[in-house]
Amino acid sequence: MQWGRISVFDLDRTLVTGNSSFAFCQYLIARGVLPKKSIACAILCYLRYTYFGMSLSELHNKIFNQLLRGKSLSLLETHVCVSRKQWDG
């Protein structure tokens, strides 16, 4: 049996202290994968989720549609693997 790869984001903070999705967004901006203005969108969406009742599903859809749509899966997978290694130390 051949196993595939999996990328995990700890959205409810049970595994990682802090927001892993936001940290990944910061990582992509630092590497030039996303434009710097993306941080404003990420912060706004996070605030809407945290303080104004945006559902987790809405948050994910908004981030995907505004920041990740059009990016190749292979590009994002490459950065997920590298970002994960930084978290692992």
Secondary structure, 3 states (H helix, E strand, C coil): CCCCCCCCCCCCCCCCCCCHHHHHHHHHHHCCCCCCCHHHHHHHHHHHHHHCCCCHHHHHHHHHHHHHCCCCHHHHHHHHHHHHHHHHC
